[in-house]
Amino acid sequence: IAGITQAPTSQILAAGRRMTLRCTQDMRHNAMYWYRQDLGLGLRLIHYSNTAGTTGKGEVPDGYSVSRANTDDFPLTLASAVPSQTSVYFCASSGTSGNSYNEQFFGPGTRLTVL
Amino acid sequence: GQNIDQPTEMTATEGAIVQINCTYQTSGFNGLFWYQQHAGEAPTFLSYNVLDGLEEKGRFSSFLSRSKGYSYLLLKELQMKDSASYLCAVDAYSGAGSYQLTFGKGTKLSVIP
């Protein structure tokens, strides 16, 4: 593994189904993030985690949940998918979310379609 | 909340210079990033400014004025491969010891021969 990986690459999902998007990083970064990117709306933060064991809500958290059991993994779960959750999902990580340089590194993205 | 504005689209000619502007309104400012995103790919880091002034990195430069809430990305000697979206992102304090990036909607740059 080099950097950040996401799985699956793409997925078509029936509305009402549960889905977990996976994200793993090998850079030992403390902070991790989930964004969705929609045409005309840009990247919007869903949830974040400043360090293992902690999570927080971003701009658009409704319908999503996350967990951070260890440093490397940050899965995003859609408990009951709806068509408005059709989007491209990016996971990102950074060394810190504190008062210092906070460059974020992005995974390749997951393209999710909810029908 | 934060408000970040950048043009939606721009077109420029190969070999030319283009400037992409970004204005922002925020509290707890901690720096401004520019990312490049090719179609169908992930954003990749271009530049970071936290102090006023110009940061130069090869063909790309980025400028920041904190008092004016203004930044620009300057691309020189444009190449066809520079056709991409350019995302302005503001890092700011969001409470409880956290800092978060808020992204503008991106500027889609098309480089034409």
Boltz contact constraints between the chains, C-beta under 6 A:
constraints:
  - contact:
      token1: [A, 42]
      token2: [B, 103]
      max_distance: 6.0
  - contact:
      token1: [A, 42]
      token2: [B, 105]
      max_distance: 6.0
  - contact:
      token1: [A, 42]
      token2: [B, 106]
      max_distance: 6.0
  - contact:
      token1: [A, 43]
      token2: [B, 103]
      max_distance: 6.0
  - contact:
      token1: [A, 50]
      token2: [B, 98]
      max_distance: 6.0
  - contact:
      token1: [A, 97]
      token2: [B, 98]
      max_distance: 6.0
  - contact:
      token1: [A, 97]
      token2: [B, 99]
      max_distance: 6.0
  - contact:
      token1: [A, 102]
      token2: [B, 91]
      max_distance: 6.0
  - contact:
      token1: [A, 102]
      token2: [B, 99]
      max_distance: 6.0
  - contact:
      token1: [A, 103]
      token2: [B, 45]
      max_distance: 6.0
  - contact:
      token1: [A, 106]
      token2: [B, 42]
      max_distance: 6.0
  - contact:
      token1: [A, 106]
      token2: [B, 43]
      max_distance: 6.0
  - contact:
      token1: [A, 108]
      token2: [B, 42]
      max_distance: 6.0
  - contact:
      token1: [A, 109]
      token2: [B, 42]
      max_distance: 6.0
